[in-house]
Amino acid sequence: MLQKLFAGLTASVLCGTMLGTLWAASAEETDAPVKKTVECAKSAALTTDVPKPVPDSQITGRIVVEVQDYPVHVTVQKFTPEGTPTYYDMNLSPAEDADITAYVLLVDYCECPQNPAEFPHTYTSPSLTCIYNSVYHVSVSEPDTDGAVFEDDSVLIADPHMEASVSGNSTYTYAVSFPEQMTEPVSASEPTAEVTAEGNLQVSRDISLLYRPFVTGDTDGSGAIDTTDVFYLMYYVASKSAGVAVPENVKPAACDIDGNGLVDSTDAFYLMLYCAYAGIGKTTSFADLVAGKY
């Protein structure tokens, strides 16, 4: 009798454990973020802006920007002895059907000269053995937040014909996020780099950007709309008219009260009117004021 009871208890425990394991695995699968990969069209610097299109055998670089929550602006330039062509200058937005969208930007490998001493600027990497005379500069920013700009000026795409251990692609991945607790405009982890068994170089960095877009009328970005904003808007308009430097703390997009793409005295009028209404305790909106409802 006791043996049967013990066997029954053991079976119950095992079934419970198996069900718990299956439930946990199912929960993990459900909670896994949905990731979508988008390969962008080749840069004109690889196709139409050069005398002859760069062959695919030389396009061994991948700049991968993973975005979520908000769009980012990405610029990729190549610094060479001949000049600084811009490969990509574009906005990347998260896909609606994914939690993370990985945009892949194709680039060609950097040049490895026979005599580096002949060049004023050369570049090296702890992960590579060769000395290069060209390098990529990658910029990732949140366009509407002052100072939210990450820059990496040491992106070396290995020449697989010259390197001892890198015989394949070089991939630089930037995982961008917008933490709610951010106070500084930007922070970034140190890069982690490895050369895989297949001969591919993989470099990864986590990028955190502050998301604090402008609010129409809050020209100084203080979080409130008041007469100080009127002052800075007028200061901005006067500075632009005089051809002198505009105030650094002014957000130009927030000054365009009527949304016509220009910042002028009309915007100052609407902002002063808005503040006047607020001063006497009346609620209004910029849309109503622009529509003549005052």
ABEGO torsion letter per residue (X at the ends): XAAAAAAAAAAAAAAAAAAAAAAAAAAAAAABBBBBBBBBBBBAAAAAABABBBBAAABABBBBBBBBGBBBBBBBBBBBAAEBBBABBBBBBBBAABABBBBBBBBBBBBBBABAAABABBBBBAABABBBABBBBBBBBBAABBGBBBBBAABBBBBAAABAABABBBBBBBBBBBBAABABABBBBBBBBBBBAAGBBBBBBBBBBBBBBBBBGBAAGAGBBBAAAAAAAAAAAAAAAAGBBBBAABBAAAABAAGAGBBBAAAAAAAAAAAAAAAAGBBBBAAAAAAGBX
